[in-house]
C-alpha cells in the first residue's frame, strides 16, 4: 500500500508539473528563510548564557529620577560593589568593571619589544568569582590580589610569549593614554567565548585605575558597572526592594534607585523607557521570527490553494477509491503524505540554497554562521519541515477526502461557496502581508535616510579621531600645534571618553534657585581648547574655551537642554557649584546629538581638562582628503614612532545604527521573497482559472467578445482580492511602522504615499503576474476552446 501511494504521489507530481514547480520553489524559499532566521535567532539567544549558574548572575542598574522622566543606566558609583557585598547577605560575590567603551586601545609589550594592540578593562578583585571565564593558570582568589597584577587571555599570551605555560610572575609593559606602566602576570584565562557580549584580552585591577585617575569613593558620581552573584534561592524581587533606596541611604541628595537585572538579559533586553524594560535586540529577534513564519505560511498557502484549485482533476480518483471502500482517513493520510514528501523535497533544495547564500547572509547580519549539521540542527530542520508539510497539506487533505462518491461519479460535483471564499481569503492574506512588507521597507529606508541627512548639531564629516597614547599623550599640546600646520587640516582638539554616546554622568551640580528636592543628572565631558570649533558645535550664547582667558580652567559651558532644566535666565556670567568648586558659565551651546537619535538630547556640560582627554580629533577641509591623511600618517609616525590607528567620525556615527541597517537590508530581501512567492501562487491560480473557464472564453468570443473584454473578466476577481488585501494591510502596516519609529526620539513622519505607493506597486505586480495567463487565454481561438463540445 505504501508503494502504491508513493507511486500515485510521484505520478501526481509529474502530471501537474506547473503546480509541482510552483510548490517546490515556494516551499524551498519559505524553508530557507525559516532556517536562516532560525540560525540567526539561535545565535542571538545564546549570548551571555555560558556563565555557570547564570540564573544567579546579575548586573546592578540605576534609575535616575529626573523632573520629567526616569533614565535607566548601567553606570554606578565606585563604592557600590563592595558596599553591596558587605551589607547585603544575599550577595555572595560582587565586582565592578570599567565599560569596554572607555579604553579600547591599550598597547601591551614584553621584553621591550614592539607592542600589540589589545582591549582591556579594570575590574574588582572578585571578578573571576562572579564571572565564569575559565582560568588556565592562576587562582580566582589571588589573580587580582595585587593592584599591579594583570590577567591575560590565551591569544594574548601566545601573541606575546608563544605559549601559555610558565607565565605567572613574568613582567609585561602596558600603555594607555599618557600612562606607561608595567604589570606582573598573575593568571591566564581562556579566550572570551564568541557569544559573550563583552570581548576583551586582559584585565587589570580597578584599584590601580582609581589611583591613576585620582578617583575618591563618591556616591554622587557614576562610572563603572557593578555585578553581583547572589546566593542560591535568593528572591530577586525582595532583593530589589531592599536595594531600591540603597544609594539614597549613602547620599541624601541622590535621585537614584537601584535594581538587579539578569546578566544574560543585557544583550537582548537592553532598552528601557521611563524606568521600565521596553525591549532591545529581542524586538528584532521577534520581528524576524514572525517574518520567517509568515513567509513560510505564504508558501503553504500556495500549496493549499493550488491543491484545492486542481481538485476537479482528482475527484474521479477520490470517487473511485471511496466507492471500493477506501476510508476518508486513508485518503487524508495519502494527501498528507503527498504534502510532507513535497516539503522534504523542498528541504533538499533549501539546503543547497542555504549553502549558496550563507556568505551573503553573514555579510548582511554581521555574523559568522555556518550550517553545522549537528543533531540539534538536524532535528530542528526535520521538525520544521514535517510541520510545514502537515500544515500545507491539512486543508487540501480534509477538503479532497470529504467528497461524496455518489455525487462525484454522477458528474454533479461543483465547487462550494465556502471553498471559493476560503481560497480567496488565503490570497488576500498573502498579498496583505506583501503590502505590509513593502510599507516596512519604505519606512525603514526613509528613516535610515533621515538619520544620515539630519543635522545633528555638529560636523561629523571629514573628521578623524584616534586615542592619544605614547609620545602624543606625553606632548599633546605640541602634537596638536604641529598637526594643525599640516596642509588640509582645519583644526584639532581632544576630549575625554568615547566620541559617541554617554560617558559619565553626575548629579553634583548646584546653582542658585535649585529645587532642593530635584536632582538632575548631567552628562559631563572634559575637553581641550578648540574642541567646539573642531566639531563645529554652535554657540547659542557666550563663548567657548580660549587660551586668551587664563581663568577658563574654572569655567563651564552648558548645552541648551541643561540650561532649560536648570531654569536659569541670562546664564552667562552666573556661578554654579560643581563637585564643591565654583565655576562660571561662559557659554551655552545649541543642543547637539551626542547620542544616537534613539535618545532625547540630555543635559550636558563641558569643562576644560586637557590632561584628562583621551581622544584626539582632527578636522580636514575635505578638498584633498587622501593626501592630507597620508601627511598625517607620516607626521604621526615621525612624532610618535608608531603607525597611527584612526577612524572617521561619520563612520562611527553610522555604526550606532548597525542593527537598523541590517534590518533594512534583511527587510528588502524578505519583502522581495514574500512578493515572489505570492506571485507564484497567483500565477498558478490564474493558470487554473483560465483552463477552467476555457469553454466560457470560447463561447464569449464566438458571440463577439474582444480580447480586452476577456482579459478584463479573467483579471477582475484577482484585482478584487488584491484590492481587499491592500485595504486590510494599510491600517496594520501603519500600526507596525509607527511602533518601530517610536524607538527613535527623532524620526520621519508617516506619509500617505508610503501606503498608497505600496498598494499601487502590489496591484501592478499582481496585474503583471496574471496578465501572462489572461492574455494567453484571451488569444486562444474559439474553435480550439469549443472543439471538444
C-alpha positions in Angstrom: 0.0 0.0 0.0 2.8 2.4 0.8 4.5 1.6 -2.5 1.2 2.2 -4.3 0.6 5.5 -2.6 4.1 6.6 -3.3 3.6 5.8 -7.0 0.4 7.8 -7.0 2.1 10.8 -5.4 5.0 10.8 -7.9 2.6 10.4 -10.8 0.7 13.4 -9.4 3.9 15.5 -9.3 4.7 14.5 -13.0 1.1 15.1 -14.1 0.9 18.6 -12.7 4.4 19.9 -13.4 3.5 23.6 -13.1 1.9 23.1 -9.7 4.9 20.9 -8.6 7.4 23.6 -9.6 5.5 26.4 -8.0 5.2 24.5 -4.8 8.8 23.4 -4.9 10.1 26.9 -5.4 7.7 28.4 -2.8 8.3 25.9 -0.1 12.0 25.9 -0.7 12.1 29.6 -0.4 10.0 29.5 2.7 12.0 26.8 4.4 15.3 28.6 3.5 14.0 31.8 5.1 13.0 29.9 8.3 16.3 28.1 8.6 18.3 31.3 8.0 16.3 33.1 10.7 16.4 30.0 13.0 20.2 30.0 12.9 20.4 33.8 13.4 17.9 33.7 16.3 19.7 30.8 18.0 22.9 32.7 17.8 21.3 35.8 19.3 19.6 33.9 22.1 22.9 32.2 23.1 24.7 35.4 24.2 26.0 35.5 27.8 24.4 32.2 28.8 27.7 30.3 29.0 28.4 31.5 32.6 27.9 28.9 35.2 24.9 29.4 37.5 23.9 32.3 35.1 20.5 32.4 36.8 22.2 34.0 39.9 24.4 36.4 38.0 23.0 40.0 37.9 24.0 43.5 36.9 23.1 46.4 39.1 21.2 49.1 37.2 20.3 52.7 38.1 17.0 54.5 37.6 17.8 58.2 37.7 14.6 60.1 38.5 14.7 63.5 36.8 12.0 66.1 36.8 10.1 64.8 33.7 11.3 61.2 33.2 13.3 58.3 34.6 16.6 57.4 32.8 17.9 53.9 33.2 21.7 53.5 33.0 24.3 50.8 33.8 26.9 53.2 35.3 27.1 53.1 39.1 29.1 54.7 41.9 32.6 53.3 42.6 31.8 52.1 46.2 28.6 50.3 45.3 30.0 46.8 44.6 31.9 46.5 47.9 29.0 48.0 49.9 26.5 45.5 48.5 28.9 42.7 49.4 29.3 44.0 52.9 25.7 44.9 53.7 23.5 42.6 51.7 23.5 39.0 52.9 22.0 37.8 49.6 25.2 38.8 47.7 27.8 36.0 47.6 30.3 37.9 45.4 30.4 41.4 43.8 32.7 43.1 41.4 32.9 46.2 39.3 34.5 47.0 35.9 35.1 49.9 33.6 33.0 49.7 30.5 34.9 48.4 27.5 33.9 51.6 25.5 36.1 53.7 27.8 39.5 52.2 26.9 39.9 50.0 23.8 43.4 50.7 22.6 46.0 49.5 25.1 49.5 48.8 23.9 50.9 45.6 25.5 54.5 44.5 25.1 57.0 42.1 26.7 60.8 42.3 26.9 60.8 45.9 25.4 59.6 44.5 22.1 57.1 46.3 19.9 53.7 46.2 21.5 50.4 44.8 20.3 47.0 46.5 20.5 44.7 44.9 22.9 41.3 45.6 24.6 41.2 45.5 28.4 39.2 46.7 31.4 39.8 47.5 35.1 37.9 45.1 37.4 37.3 44.3 41.0 39.2 41.6 42.9 36.3 39.1 42.8 35.8 39.4 39.0 36.7 35.8 38.3 34.4 34.6 41.1 31.4 36.5 39.7 32.0 35.5 36.1 32.9 32.1 34.8 35.8 32.9 32.5 38.0 29.9 32.7 41.5 30.4 34.2 44.2 28.3 32.5 46.6 29.3 35.2 46.2 31.2 38.4 43.6 31.1 41.2 40.4 33.2 41.2 41.2 34.1 44.9 44.6 35.5 44.1 44.8 36.8 40.5 43.7 40.3 41.4 45.0 40.4 45.0 47.7 43.0 43.9 46.9 46.2 42.1 49.9 45.6 39.8 48.6 42.3 38.6 47.4 41.6 35.1 45.5 38.5 33.8 45.8 37.9 30.0 43.9 35.8 27.5 45.2 32.7 25.8 45.5 34.5 22.5 47.4 37.5 24.0 49.7 35.1 25.8 50.5 33.3 22.6 51.0 36.5 20.8 53.4 37.9 23.4 55.2 34.7 24.5 54.2 31.9 22.0 53.0 29.9 25.0 50.5 29.9 27.8 52.7 28.0 30.3 55.0 29.3 32.9 53.9 32.9 32.6 52.9 33.7 36.1 55.3 36.2 37.6 56.5 37.5 34.2 56.5 41.2 33.7 54.9 43.0 30.8 54.5 46.6 29.9 51.3 48.4 29.0 50.4 51.8 27.8 47.2 53.8 27.9 46.8 57.5 27.1 49.7 59.2 29.0 50.2 56.3 31.3 53.1 53.8 30.9 53.2 51.1 33.5 54.4 47.5 34.0 52.4 44.7 35.5 53.1 41.1 36.7 51.1 38.3 35.1 49.1 36.6 37.8 46.9 34.4 35.6 45.9 33.4 32.1 42.3 32.8 31.0 40.8 31.1 28.1 39.7 33.4 25.3 36.4 35.0 25.9 33.7 32.9 24.2 32.3 34.1 20.9 28.9 34.5 22.4 29.9 36.9 25.1 28.6 40.5 24.8 32.0 41.7 26.2 35.1 40.8 24.3 38.5 41.7 25.9 42.1 40.5 26.0 43.1 41.2 29.6 42.0 42.7 32.9 43.7 45.0 35.4 42.9 46.0 39.0 40.2 48.6 39.5 42.3 49.8 42.5 45.0 50.7 40.0 42.5 52.6 37.9 41.3 54.6 40.9 44.9 55.6 41.8 45.8 56.5 38.2 42.8 58.9 37.8 42.7 60.0 41.5 39.2 58.7 42.0 37.9 59.0 45.5 34.9 57.0 46.6 31.9 59.2 45.8 28.3 58.2 45.9 27.2 61.2 43.8 29.1 60.3 40.7 28.7 57.4 38.3 31.4 55.5 36.3 31.9 51.7 36.4 29.5 48.8 36.0 28.5 46.7 39.1 27.8 43.0 39.0 26.8 40.6 41.7 26.4 36.8 42.1 23.6 36.2 44.6 23.2 33.1 46.7 21.1 30.2 45.6 17.3 30.6 46.2 17.5 34.4 46.5 14.1 36.0 45.9 15.2 38.7 43.4 12.0 40.7 44.0 12.7 41.0 47.7 16.4 41.8 46.9 15.4 44.6 44.5 13.1 46.0 47.2 16.0 46.1 49.6 18.5 47.8 47.3 15.9 50.3 45.9 17.0 53.2 48.0 20.5 51.9 48.8 22.3 54.9 47.3 19.9 57.4 48.9 20.9 56.0 52.2 24.6 56.8 51.4 24.0 60.2 49.6 20.9 62.1 50.8 20.7 64.3 47.6 20.6 61.2 45.3 17.8 60.9 42.8 18.8 57.3 42.1 17.1 53.9 42.7 18.7 50.5 42.0 17.5 47.2 40.7 19.2 44.0 39.6 18.9 42.7 36.0 19.9 39.2 35.0 23.3 39.5 33.3 22.2 37.1 30.5 19.4 39.6 29.6 21.7 42.5 29.0 22.3 41.6 25.3 18.7 41.2 24.2 16.8 43.3 26.7 18.9 46.5 26.8 16.3 49.1 26.2 14.4 51.0 29.0 11.8 53.7 28.8 10.9 55.8 31.8 12.4 53.2 34.2 10.7 50.1 32.6 12.2 47.5 30.4 10.9 48.1 26.9 12.8 45.8 24.5 16.1 45.9 22.8 17.6 43.4 20.3 14.9 41.0 21.4 12.5 43.1 19.3 14.4 42.2 16.1 14.5 38.6 17.2 10.7 38.6 17.5 10.2 40.6 14.3 12.3 38.3 12.1 10.9 35.2 13.7 7.4 36.4 12.8 8.6 37.3 9.3 10.1 33.9 8.7 6.9 32.2 9.9 4.8 34.4 7.6 6.9 33.8 4.6 6.7 30.0 5.2 2.9 30.4 5.7 2.7 32.3 2.3 4.3 29.3 0.7 1.9 26.9 2.5 -1.0 29.0 1.2 0.2 28.4 -2.3 0.2 24.7 -1.7 -3.3 24.8 -0.2 -4.7 27.0 -3.0 -3.2 25.1 -5.9 -4.1 21.7 -4.4 -7.8 22.7 -3.9 -7.9 24.5 -7.3 -6.9 21.3 -9.1 -9.4 19.3 -7.1 -11.6 18.9 -10.2 -8.9 16.9 -11.8 -8.7 14.4 -8.9 -12.3 14.0 -8.0 -12.7 10.8 -10.1 -9.8 9.3 -8.3 -11.4 10.1 -4.9 -14.8 8.8 -6.1 -13.5 5.5 -7.3 -11.4 4.9 -4.2 -14.3 5.7 -1.9 -16.7 3.5 -4.0 -14.4 0.5 -3.5 -14.2 1.1 0.3 -11.2 3.3 0.9 -11.9 5.2 4.1 -11.6 9.0 4.5 -8.8 8.5 7.0 -6.7 6.6 4.4 -7.3 9.4 1.9 -6.2 12.0 4.4 -3.0 10.1 5.1 -2.3 9.8 1.4 -2.7 13.5 0.7 -0.8 14.5 3.8 2.0 12.1 2.7 2.0 13.9 -0.6 2.4 17.3 1.1 5.0 16.0 3.5 7.0 14.4 0.7 6.8 17.8 -1.2 8.1 19.5 1.9 11.1 17.2 2.2 12.0 17.5 -1.5 11.9 21.3 -0.8 14.1 20.8 2.2 16.8 19.2 0.0 16.6 22.2 -2.4 16.6 24.7 0.6 19.9 23.1 1.9 21.5 23.9 -1.4 20.1 27.5 -1.3 21.4 28.0 2.3 24.9 26.7 1.3 25.0 29.2 -1.6 23.6 32.2 0.2 25.2 31.8 3.6 28.2 34.1 2.9 25.8 36.8 1.8 23.6 36.3 4.8 26.6 36.5 7.1 27.7 39.7 5.4 24.2 41.3 5.9 23.9 40.2 9.6 27.5 40.7 10.6 27.6 37.1 11.9 29.9 34.2 11.2 27.2 31.5 10.9 27.7 28.1 9.3 25.5 25.1 8.7 27.0 22.5 11.0 24.6 19.6 10.7 24.7 18.6 14.3 21.9 16.6 16.0 20.1 19.7 17.3 20.0 21.4 13.9 19.0 18.2 12.0 16.2 17.5 14.5 15.0 21.2 14.2 15.1 21.1 10.4 13.2 17.8 10.2 10.6 19.0 12.8 10.1 22.3 10.9 9.8 20.5 7.5 7.4 17.9 8.9 5.3 20.7 10.5 5.3 22.6 7.2 4.2 19.6 5.2 1.4 18.9 7.6 0.2 22.5 7.7 0.4 22.9 3.9 -1.4 19.6 3.3 -4.0 19.7 6.1 -6.7 21.8 4.3 -6.3 20.0 0.9 -6.4 16.6 2.6 -9.5 17.3 4.5 -11.1 19.0 1.5 -10.4 16.3 -1.1 -11.2 13.4 1.2 -14.6 14.9 2.0 -16.1 14.5 -1.5 -19.1 12.2 -1.6 -18.6 9.3 -4.2 -22.2 9.3 -5.5 -22.1 12.9 -6.4 -18.7 12.7 -7.9 -19.5 9.6 -10.1 -22.7 11.2 -11.3 -20.7 14.2 -12.5 -22.6 16.7 -10.3 -19.6 18.0 -8.4 -19.4 21.7 -8.0 -17.0 23.9 -6.0 -18.7 25.2 -2.9 -19.1 28.8 -2.0 -17.1 28.2 1.2 -14.2 26.7 -0.7 -14.1 29.7 -3.1 -14.2 32.1 -0.2 -11.5 30.2 1.7 -9.2 30.3 -1.3 -9.8 34.0 -1.9 -9.3 34.7 1.8 -5.9 33.0 1.6 -4.9 35.0 -1.4 -6.0 38.2 0.4 -3.9 37.2 3.4 -0.9 36.6 1.2 -0.9 39.9 -0.5 -1.8 41.8 2.7 1.5 40.5 4.1 3.2 41.6 0.9 1.8 45.1 1.3 2.9 45.2 4.9 6.4 44.2 3.9 6.6 46.8 1.2 5.5 49.6 3.5 8.0 48.4 6.1 10.9 48.6 3.6 9.8 52.1 2.5 9.6 53.3 6.2 12.9 51.8 7.2 14.7 53.2 4.1 13.4 56.7 4.8 14.3 56.6 8.5 17.8 55.5 7.6 18.0 58.3 5.0 16.7 60.7 7.7 19.4 59.6 10.1 22.1 60.1 7.6 21.0 63.5 6.5 19.7 65.1 9.7 21.6 68.0 11.1 22.8 66.5 14.4 24.3 69.8 15.6 27.9 69.1 14.8 30.0 68.4 11.8 30.8 64.7 11.6 32.2 64.6 8.0 35.9 65.0 7.3 36.8 64.4 10.9 39.2 61.6 12.0 39.8 60.5 15.6 42.2 58.3 17.5 43.2 57.6 21.1 46.2 59.6 22.4 49.0 57.4 23.5 52.7 57.3 23.9 54.5 60.4 22.9 51.3 62.0 21.7 49.9 61.7 25.2 53.1 63.0 26.7 53.3 66.0 24.5 49.7 66.5 23.4 49.8 70.3 23.1 52.9 70.1 20.9 51.3 67.4 18.8 48.1 69.4 18.3 50.0 72.6 17.4 52.1 70.8 14.7 49.2 68.8 13.3 47.3 72.0 12.7 50.1 73.2 10.4 49.6 70.2 8.0 48.1 71.4 4.7 44.4 70.4 4.6 44.0 70.3 8.4 41.4 72.8 9.6 41.6 72.3 13.3 42.4 69.7 16.0 41.5 69.1 19.6 40.8 66.4 22.1 38.1 65.2 24.5 37.5 62.7 27.3 35.9 59.3 26.6 34.4 57.9 23.6 33.3 60.1 20.7 29.7 58.7 20.7 27.2 58.2 23.4 27.2 58.7 27.1 30.4 58.6 29.0 30.0 59.8 32.6 27.1 61.4 34.5 27.0 63.4 37.7 24.3 64.9 39.9 26.8 67.2 41.8 25.8 70.4 40.1 24.4 73.2 42.3 23.0 76.6 41.2 21.1 79.5 42.7 17.4 78.7 42.9 17.8 75.0 42.5 14.9 73.0 43.9 16.3 71.0 46.9 14.1 68.1 46.1 15.1 68.0 42.4 18.2 66.0 41.3 19.3 66.3 37.7 21.9 64.1 36.1 24.3 65.8 33.7 26.5 64.3 31.1 29.9 65.7 31.6 32.8 65.9 29.1 36.3 67.2 29.7 37.7 68.8 26.5 40.7 70.7 25.2 40.9 74.1 23.6 39.3 74.4 20.1 37.0 71.4 20.7 33.8 73.2 19.9 35.4 74.8 16.8 36.8 71.4 15.6 33.4 69.8 15.5 31.5 72.9 14.5 29.3 72.9 17.6 27.4 76.2 17.5 27.2 78.6 20.4 23.8 80.0 21.3 25.3 82.4 23.8 28.6 83.4 25.2 31.9 81.9 24.1 34.0 78.7 24.2 37.2 78.0 26.0 40.1 80.2 24.9 43.8 80.4 25.8 43.3 84.2 26.0 41.4 83.6 29.2 43.5 82.0 31.8 40.5 81.6 34.2 38.8 79.1 31.8 40.1 76.3 33.9 37.3 77.4 36.3 34.8 77.9 33.6 31.9 75.7 32.3 29.9 75.5 29.1 26.3 74.0 29.2 24.0 72.9 26.4 20.5 74.3 25.9 18.9 71.2 27.5 20.9 71.8 30.7 20.0 75.5 30.9 16.4 74.6 30.3 16.1 72.0 33.2 18.1 74.3 35.5 15.7 77.2 34.8 18.4 79.8 34.6 17.7 83.0 32.8 20.7 85.0 31.4 23.1 82.2 32.3 26.3 83.9 31.0 28.5 85.1 33.9 26.5 83.2 36.6 28.2 81.0 39.1 27.4 77.3 39.7 29.0 74.8 42.1 30.4 71.6 40.6 31.9 68.9 42.8 32.4 71.6 45.5 34.1 74.1 43.3 32.8 77.4 42.0 32.6 77.7 38.2 31.5 80.5 35.9 29.1 79.8 33.0 31.0 81.3 29.9 28.9 79.8 27.1 25.8 77.9 26.1 25.9 75.6 23.0 23.0 74.7 20.9 21.7 71.2 21.5 23.5 68.5 19.5 23.0 64.8 19.3 26.0 63.3 21.2 24.0 60.1 21.5 22.0 58.3 18.8 18.7 59.6 17.6 17.0 56.9 19.7 17.6 59.3 22.6 16.4 62.8 23.5 19.2 65.4 24.0 20.2 65.2 27.6 21.6 68.0 29.9 25.4 68.2 29.3 28.3 70.4 30.2 31.9 70.8 29.1 34.8 71.6 31.3 38.4 72.4 30.3 40.6 69.4 31.2 43.3 69.0 28.5 45.3 66.5 30.5 42.3 64.2 31.1 41.3 64.0 27.5 41.8 60.6 25.8 40.7 61.0 22.2 42.3 63.3 19.6 40.0 64.7 16.8 41.4 66.3 13.6 39.1 68.2 11.2 40.1 68.1 7.5 39.0 70.6 4.8 37.8 67.7 2.6 39.5 69.0 -0.6 42.4 66.6 -0.8 41.5 64.1 1.9 43.7 61.2 0.8 46.8 63.4 0.6 46.1 65.1 3.9 45.6 61.8 5.7 48.9 60.5 4.2 50.6 63.6 5.5 49.1 63.0 9.0 50.2 59.3 8.9 53.7 60.3 8.1 53.8 63.1 10.7 52.3 60.8 13.4 54.9 58.1 12.6 57.7 60.6 12.9 56.3 62.2 16.1 55.2 59.1 18.0 57.4 56.4 16.4 54.4 54.1 15.8 51.7 54.0 13.0 48.5 55.8 13.5 45.3 53.9 14.1 42.4 56.2 13.3 38.7 56.2 12.3 36.3 58.6 10.6 33.8 60.2 12.8 30.9 59.8 10.3 31.6 56.0 10.1 31.5 55.8 14.0 28.2 57.8 13.9 26.6 55.4 11.4 27.9 52.4 13.4 25.3 53.4 16.1 22.6 52.3 13.7 24.2 49.0 12.6 21.2 47.0 13.8 18.8 49.2 11.9 21.0 49.0 8.8 20.9 45.2 9.0 17.1 45.3 9.5 16.8 47.5 6.4 18.9 45.1 4.3 17.1 42.0 5.5 13.7 43.5 5.2 14.3 44.2 1.5 15.2 40.6 0.8 12.3 39.2 2.8 9.8 41.6 1.2 11.0 40.6 -2.3 10.8 37.0 -1.3 7.3 37.3 0.1 6.1 39.1 -3.1 7.7 36.5 -5.4 6.2 33.6 -3.5 2.8 35.3 -3.5 3.0 36.0 -7.2 3.9 32.4 -7.9 0.7 31.3 -6.2 -1.3 33.9 -8.1 0.3 32.8 -11.4 -0.7 29.2 -10.6 -4.3 30.2 -9.7 -4.6 32.3 -12.9 -3.4 29.3 -14.9 -6.1 27.0 -13.4 -8.8 29.7 -13.7 -8.0 30.2 -17.4 -8.1 26.5 -18.0 -11.4 26.0 -16.1 -13.1 28.9 -18.0 -11.8 27.9 -21.4 -15.2 26.9 -22.8 -16.7 30.1 -21.4 -14.0 32.1 -23.2 -14.7 30.2 -26.4 -18.5 31.0 -26.2 -17.9 34.6 -25.4 -15.5 35.0 -28.3 -17.9 33.3 -30.6 -20.6 35.8 -29.6 -18.3 38.7 -30.4 -16.3 39.4 -27.2 -13.0 41.0 -27.9 -9.6 40.2 -26.3 -9.8 43.2 -23.9 -13.2 42.0 -22.5 -11.8 38.5 -21.9 -8.7 39.9 -20.1 -10.9 42.2 -18.0 -13.2 39.3 -17.0 -10.3 37.0 -16.1 -8.4 39.7 -14.1 -11.4 41.1 -12.2 -11.6 38.5 -9.5 -7.8 38.8 -8.8 -8.0 42.6 -8.8 -10.8 42.5 -6.2 -8.7 40.2 -4.0 -5.6 42.3 -4.2 -7.6 45.5 -3.5 -9.1 43.8 -0.4 -5.6 42.9 0.7 -4.5 46.5 0.4 -7.4 47.8 2.4 -6.7 45.2 5.1 -2.9 45.8 5.1 -2.9 49.6 5.3 -4.0 50.1 8.9 -1.9 47.1 10.1 1.2 48.4 8.3 0.6 51.9 9.8 0.5 50.5 13.3 3.6 48.4 12.8 5.6 51.2 11.2 4.6 53.7 14.0 5.6 51.2 16.7 9.1 50.8 15.1 9.5 54.5 14.6 8.6 55.1 18.3 12.0 53.5 19.1 13.6 56.8 17.9 13.3 60.1 19.7 13.6 61.7 16.3 12.0 60.1 13.2 10.3 60.7 9.9 6.6 61.2 9.8 4.5 58.5 8.1 3.4 59.9 4.7 0.3 58.9 2.8 2.4 58.0 -0.2 4.2 55.2 1.7 0.9 53.3 1.9 -0.6 54.4 -1.5 2.6 53.6 -3.2 2.9 50.1 -1.6 -0.7 49.4 -2.6 -0.2 50.5 -6.2 3.0 48.6 -6.5 1.4 45.4 -5.2 -1.5 45.8 -7.6 0.8 46.4 -10.6 2.8 43.3 -9.7 -0.4 41.2 -9.4 -1.6 42.5 -12.8 1.7 41.7 -14.4 1.6 38.2 -12.9 -1.9 37.3 -14.0 -1.6 39.1 -17.4 0.8 36.4 -18.6 -2.1 33.9 -18.4 -5.0 36.1 -19.1 -3.5 37.4 -22.4 -2.6 33.9 -23.4 -6.2 32.7 -22.7 -7.7 35.7 -24.5 -5.7 35.0 -27.6 -6.9 31.4 -27.9 -9.1 30.7 -30.9 -12.8 30.0 -30.0 -12.7 26.9 -32.3 -9.9 25.4 -30.2 -11.9 26.2 -27.0 -15.1 24.5 -28.2 -13.6 21.7 -30.2 -14.5 19.1 -27.5 -18.2 20.1 -27.5 
